[in-house]
Amino acid sequence: MNIIFQINGGIGKCIMATAVCASIKIKYPECQLIVISGYPDVFLGNKNVDRAFTFGYHPYFFKEYVENKEFLFLGHDPYLETKHLNREEHLIETWCKMFDLPVSSLKGELFLNQREIDFYSNKYSSDKPIFLLQTNGGAENDIKYSWARDMPSHIAKAVITEFSEQYNIVHIKRDDQPDYANTNPISDNARALFVLVMLSQKSLLIDSFAQHTAAALDKSSTVLWICNSPKVFGYEGHTNIVSNEETVIPELRNAFLSKYNISGEPVEFPYNNETEMFDLPKIIESLKK
């Protein structure tokens, strides 16, 4: 039987989906698992995945996997499940239950061959240990900073000041995202960034793809949470620091199935200013451990 697993979402969601792939193979060990997503590179080397296609490019797919074949399509979105909307459990658990699968793990898997590791390790060689920083996430758009997801600039600047002499601070970012002095900005392909996460000795991250990568590679990180919950998207191996209690009643006239828009609508901001969002000494202390 062909099982066609479609994943709608970003690279972090695809990394989480590798845990679902493992559960699919447990329930259907003889199946051929075909994954369709926006980030097929996430599934390279994964023993549970037989084929990985990208959206919009899957030539002869119908004739190869559907026509006159026994197949099962798994394409429903766990983001629309009630338990997810109520933040009752981890997304991977919701995803597996939605498809009546066993929950084999609450973190994803990434597989890198030794040539990849050696090649990118040489590319990222450094005379100081690597301190990995991801301050901004999300898809490319006109909003360069989302208060609901991204790291407040005063936090990033304070951490850079504290650690830049001892560490090579490598800042994962797109060209359209904010720059910080005394960092080395990096924008690279997904496989290269997986190795970069592997090489890091310290990490300060937000709820974006790097924290999912770190968990999949068993790299402990400090992760800041604002709008989303570590119970739903996080991992026990990380130090998860949740934003402080809100100090202002937010305007939620446009809220639908979730309290806040992840893009960070200005009218929804629930603090007097960004310095109220996190306890900076707590973040610094977690990184010194």
C-alpha positions in Angstrom: 0.0 0.0 0.0 1.1 3.5 -0.8 0.7 6.0 2.1 0.7 9.6 0.9 1.5 12.0 3.7 1.1 15.6 2.9 2.5 18.3 5.3 1.3 21.9 5.0 3.6 24.3 6.8 7.1 25.4 7.4 10.4 23.6 8.0 9.8 23.2 11.7 6.5 21.5 11.1 8.2 19.1 8.6 10.8 18.2 11.3 8.0 17.4 13.7 6.4 15.4 10.9 9.4 13.0 10.9 8.1 11.6 14.2 4.7 11.0 12.5 6.6 9.2 9.7 8.1 6.8 12.3 4.6 6.1 13.7 3.2 5.5 10.3 5.9 2.8 9.6 5.2 1.2 13.0 1.5 0.8 12.2 2.1 0.0 8.5 5.5 -1.6 8.3 5.1 -2.9 4.7 3.8 0.4 3.2 5.6 2.6 0.8 5.6 6.1 2.5 5.5 9.0 0.1 5.9 12.5 1.7 4.8 15.7 0.0 5.9 19.0 1.7 7.6 22.3 1.1 10.9 21.0 2.5 11.8 17.6 1.1 15.4 18.0 2.3 14.2 17.3 5.8 13.4 13.7 4.9 16.7 12.8 3.1 18.3 9.7 4.6 15.2 8.9 6.7 14.7 5.2 6.6 11.0 5.6 7.2 10.4 7.7 4.0 10.6 6.0 0.6 10.0 9.1 -1.5 9.9 12.9 -0.7 8.4 15.3 -3.1 8.1 19.1 -3.0 4.8 20.8 -3.6 4.2 21.6 -7.3 6.9 19.1 -8.6 5.8 15.5 -8.5 5.8 14.3 -12.1 3.6 11.3 -13.0 2.6 11.0 -9.4 -1.0 9.9 -10.2 0.1 7.1 -12.5 3.0 6.0 -10.1 1.2 6.1 -6.8 -2.6 6.4 -7.2 -4.0 5.0 -10.4 -5.1 1.3 -9.8 -3.1 1.3 -6.6 -4.1 0.7 -3.0 -3.3 3.9 -1.3 -4.1 5.9 1.9 -3.9 9.7 1.9 -3.0 11.4 5.2 -3.3 15.2 4.5 -5.5 16.6 7.2 -4.0 19.5 9.3 -3.5 18.9 13.0 -3.6 22.7 13.5 -7.4 22.4 13.1 -7.9 19.8 15.7 -9.7 20.8 18.9 -7.0 19.4 21.3 -4.4 21.4 19.5 -6.5 24.6 19.6 -7.0 24.0 23.3 -3.3 23.4 23.8 -4.0 20.1 25.6 -1.0 18.2 24.2 2.1 18.2 22.0 1.4 18.7 18.3 3.1 15.4 17.4 0.7 13.6 19.8 -2.3 15.3 18.3 -1.1 14.5 14.7 -0.6 10.8 15.5 -4.0 10.4 17.3 -5.7 12.2 14.3 -4.5 9.4 12.0 -5.0 6.6 14.7 -1.2 6.0 14.9 0.9 5.0 17.9 2.8 7.9 19.5 6.4 6.6 19.2 8.3 9.9 20.0 7.6 13.5 20.8 10.5 14.9 18.8 11.6 14.6 15.2 14.5 12.8 13.5 17.2 14.2 11.1 19.7 12.1 9.3 23.0 13.5 8.1 25.7 11.5 6.3 29.4 11.9 7.3 30.3 13.7 4.1 27.7 16.4 4.8 29.0 16.7 8.4 32.6 17.0 7.3 31.9 19.4 4.5 29.8 21.9 6.5 32.0 21.5 9.6 34.9 22.8 7.5 32.7 25.6 6.1 31.7 26.7 9.6 35.1 26.2 11.3 35.8 28.8 14.0 38.5 29.7 16.4 35.9 30.2 19.1 33.1 27.9 20.2 29.9 28.6 18.3 27.0 30.3 20.1 23.9 29.9 17.8 21.3 32.7 17.8 18.0 32.8 16.0 16.1 36.0 16.7 13.4 36.0 14.0 11.3 33.4 12.2 8.3 33.0 9.9 7.9 33.4 6.2 9.2 36.3 4.2 6.8 39.2 4.4 6.5 42.9 5.0 6.5 42.5 8.8 10.2 42.1 9.8 9.6 41.7 13.5 6.7 39.9 15.2 6.3 40.6 18.9 4.3 37.3 19.2 7.2 35.1 18.0 10.5 37.0 17.6 13.2 37.9 20.2 13.0 41.4 21.5 16.0 43.4 20.3 17.2 44.4 23.8 17.4 40.7 24.8 19.4 39.9 21.7 21.8 42.8 22.2 22.3 42.0 25.9 23.1 38.4 25.2 25.5 39.3 22.4 27.3 41.8 24.7 27.6 39.1 27.4 29.0 36.3 25.3 30.6 37.8 22.2 34.2 37.8 23.6 34.1 34.1 24.5 32.0 32.8 21.6 31.6 33.1 17.9 28.0 34.3 17.8 26.4 32.9 14.6 23.1 34.6 13.8 20.8 32.5 11.7 18.7 34.9 9.6 17.4 35.8 6.2 18.7 38.8 4.3 15.4 40.7 5.0 15.6 40.2 8.8 17.3 42.4 11.4 21.1 42.4 11.8 23.1 42.6 15.0 26.6 43.9 15.5 29.3 41.5 16.7 27.6 38.5 15.1 28.3 36.4 12.0 25.0 36.3 10.0 24.3 33.0 8.2 21.7 32.2 5.6 22.2 28.7 4.1 20.4 25.6 2.8 18.5 23.5 5.3 21.1 20.6 5.4 23.9 23.1 6.1 22.0 24.7 9.0 21.3 21.3 10.5 25.1 20.7 10.7 25.5 24.3 12.1 23.1 23.4 14.9 25.0 20.2 15.6 28.3 22.2 15.9 26.9 24.8 18.3 27.9 24.7 22.0 25.3 27.2 23.2 22.0 28.3 21.6 19.5 31.0 22.2 16.5 30.4 20.0 12.9 31.2 19.4 10.0 29.0 18.5 11.2 28.4 15.0 12.9 25.7 12.9 16.2 25.8 14.8 14.7 24.7 18.1 13.0 21.7 16.3 16.4 20.9 14.7 18.2 21.1 18.0 15.7 18.7 19.6 16.0 16.3 16.7 19.8 16.3 17.1 19.7 16.1 20.9 21.2 19.5 21.3 20.0 21.3 24.4 19.1 25.0 23.9 17.5 27.9 25.6 14.2 28.7 23.8 12.0 31.8 24.3 8.3 31.5 24.1 5.8 34.3 23.6 2.6 33.5 21.7 3.0 29.7 21.4 3.4 27.1 24.2 6.3 24.7 24.8 3.7 22.2 25.9 2.5 22.1 22.3 5.6 22.9 20.2 8.5 22.5 22.7 10.8 19.7 24.0 11.8 18.6 27.5 15.5 18.7 26.6 15.5 22.5 26.2 15.4 25.2 28.8 12.0 26.7 27.8 11.5 30.3 29.1 8.0 31.6 28.7 7.2 35.3 28.5 6.0 37.1 31.7 2.4 37.7 32.6 0.7 40.3 30.4 0.5 43.8 31.8 -2.0 45.3 29.4 -5.4 44.0 28.4 -5.0 43.3 24.6 -7.4 44.2 21.9 -8.6 40.9 20.5 -11.4 41.9 18.2 -9.8 39.9 15.3 -8.9 36.8 17.3 -10.6 33.7 15.9 -9.4 30.2 16.9 -6.3 31.4 18.7 -5.7 34.3 21.0 -3.0 36.0 19.0 -1.9 36.3 15.4 1.6 34.8 15.1 2.6 37.6 12.8 2.4 40.0 15.8 -0.5 42.4 15.2 0.5 45.7 16.9 -3.0 46.3 18.3 -2.8 42.9 20.2 0.4 43.7 22.1 -0.3 42.9 25.7 2.5 44.8 27.5 3.4 48.4 28.1 6.8 47.9 26.4 9.0 45.0 25.3 11.2 45.2 28.4 8.3 43.7 30.4 8.1 40.6 28.2 11.0 38.5 29.7 13.3 38.3 32.8 16.6 39.1 31.1 18.8 37.8 34.1 17.0 34.5 33.9 17.9 34.2 30.2 21.5 35.0 30.9 21.7 32.6 33.8 20.3 29.7 31.7 22.9 30.3 29.0 25.8 30.3 31.6 24.9 26.8 32.8 
